Amino acid sequence: MVKEPNESYGLNDLLYKDEVYSIISCCFEVHKILGKGFLEAVYSDFIVFDKIRIEVKAQQNIIDKNLKQTINYLAASKMKLGLIVNFGEESLKFKRVIL
C-alpha cells in the first residue's frame, strides 16, 4: 500500500514493526545491564533478520552525521531500514532510518 505524502502513518504501517520491537527490547535490556559510559567499541554494529542495519552509538545524542552515515550504509547494502541506537544517554535513544 502506497501512501500519499500528506497521509499520516500509523503503527500498523511501520516497516518490520515486530522485528524492530524485538531489537529495541534487547537494546533496552543491554542498556539496563551495562548502562551508559562505555566506549562505542563495547557495543557493535550488526545486521538483524538479514534486513535491518543496526548502527550503535555511545555519544551524548544522535546527530545528523549519524543519520547520513546510516543512509550511506543502507544505500550500499540495498537495505530499507536502519536503526541508530544510542547507548550514550541516561535512557536509551533510537532513531528509525528508512530508505
Contacts in CASP RR format, 6 or more apart in sequence:
PFRMAT RR
TARGET T0000
AUTHOR 0000-0000-0000
METHOD contacts of the structure
MODEL  1
MVKEPNESYGLNDLLYKDEVYSIISCCFEVHKILGKGFLEAVYSDFIVFD
KIRIEVKAQQNIIDKNLKQTINYLAASKMKLGLIVNFGEESLKFKRVIL
1 13 0 8 1.000
3 9 0 8 1.000
3 13 0 8 1.000
11 17 0 8 1.000
14 20 0 8 1.000
14 96 0 8 1.000
15 80 0 8 1.000
15 81 0 8 1.000
15 96 0 8 1.000
15 98 0 8 1.000
16 49 0 8 1.000
16 51 0 8 1.000
16 52 0 8 1.000
16 81 0 8 1.000
19 48 0 8 1.000
19 49 0 8 1.000
19 51 0 8 1.000
19 52 0 8 1.000
20 52 0 8 1.000
20 81 0 8 1.000
20 83 0 8 1.000
20 96 0 8 1.000
23 48 0 8 1.000
23 52 0 8 1.000
23 54 0 8 1.000
23 83 0 8 1.000
24 83 0 8 1.000
24 85 0 8 1.000
24 92 0 8 1.000
24 94 0 8 1.000
27 85 0 8 1.000
27 87 0 8 1.000
27 92 0 8 1.000
27 94 0 8 1.000
28 92 0 8 1.000
30 43 0 8 1.000
30 87 0 8 1.000
31 87 0 8 1.000
31 91 0 8 1.000
31 92 0 8 1.000
34 42 0 8 1.000
34 87 0 8 1.000
35 87 0 8 1.000
36 58 0 8 1.000
36 87 0 8 1.000
36 88 0 8 1.000
36 89 0 8 1.000
36 90 0 8 1.000
37 58 0 8 1.000
37 87 0 8 1.000
37 88 0 8 1.000
38 58 0 8 1.000
38 87 0 8 1.000
39 58 0 8 1.000
40 56 0 8 1.000
40 57 0 8 1.000
40 58 0 8 1.000
40 59 0 8 1.000
42 58 0 8 1.000
43 56 0 8 1.000
43 58 0 8 1.000
43 85 0 8 1.000
43 87 0 8 1.000
44 56 0 8 1.000
45 53 0 8 1.000
45 54 0 8 1.000
45 55 0 8 1.000
45 56 0 8 1.000
46 54 0 8 1.000
46 56 0 8 1.000
47 53 0 8 1.000
47 54 0 8 1.000
47 77 0 8 1.000
47 79 0 8 1.000
48 54 0 8 1.000
51 79 0 8 1.000
51 80 0 8 1.000
51 81 0 8 1.000
52 79 0 8 1.000
52 81 0 8 1.000
52 82 0 8 1.000
52 83 0 8 1.000
53 70 0 8 1.000
53 73 0 8 1.000
53 74 0 8 1.000
53 77 0 8 1.000
53 79 0 8 1.000
53 81 0 8 1.000
53 82 0 8 1.000
53 83 0 8 1.000
54 82 0 8 1.000
54 83 0 8 1.000
54 85 0 8 1.000
55 66 0 8 1.000
55 69 0 8 1.000
55 70 0 8 1.000
55 73 0 8 1.000
55 82 0 8 1.000
55 83 0 8 1.000
55 84 0 8 1.000
55 85 0 8 1.000
56 85 0 8 1.000
56 87 0 8 1.000
57 66 0 8 1.000
57 84 0 8 1.000
57 85 0 8 1.000
57 86 0 8 1.000
57 87 0 8 1.000
57 88 0 8 1.000
58 86 0 8 1.000
58 87 0 8 1.000
58 88 0 8 1.000
59 86 0 8 1.000
59 88 0 8 1.000
60 88 0 8 1.000
60 89 0 8 1.000
61 86 0 8 1.000
61 89 0 8 1.000
61 93 0 8 1.000
62 84 0 8 1.000
62 86 0 8 1.000
62 93 0 8 1.000
62 95 0 8 1.000
66 84 0 8 1.000
66 95 0 8 1.000
67 84 0 8 1.000
67 95 0 8 1.000
67 97 0 8 1.000
70 82 0 8 1.000
70 84 0 8 1.000
70 97 0 8 1.000
71 97 0 8 1.000
71 99 0 8 1.000
73 79 0 8 1.000
73 82 0 8 1.000
74 80 0 8 1.000
74 81 0 8 1.000
74 82 0 8 1.000
74 97 0 8 1.000
74 99 0 8 1.000
75 99 0 8 1.000
79 99 0 8 1.000
80 98 0 8 1.000
80 99 0 8 1.000
81 96 0 8 1.000
81 97 0 8 1.000
81 98 0 8 1.000
81 99 0 8 1.000
82 96 0 8 1.000
82 97 0 8 1.000
82 98 0 8 1.000
83 94 0 8 1.000
83 95 0 8 1.000
83 96 0 8 1.000
83 97 0 8 1.000
84 94 0 8 1.000
84 95 0 8 1.000
84 97 0 8 1.000
85 92 0 8 1.000
85 93 0 8 1.000
85 94 0 8 1.000
86 92 0 8 1.000
86 93 0 8 1.000
86 94 0 8 1.000
END
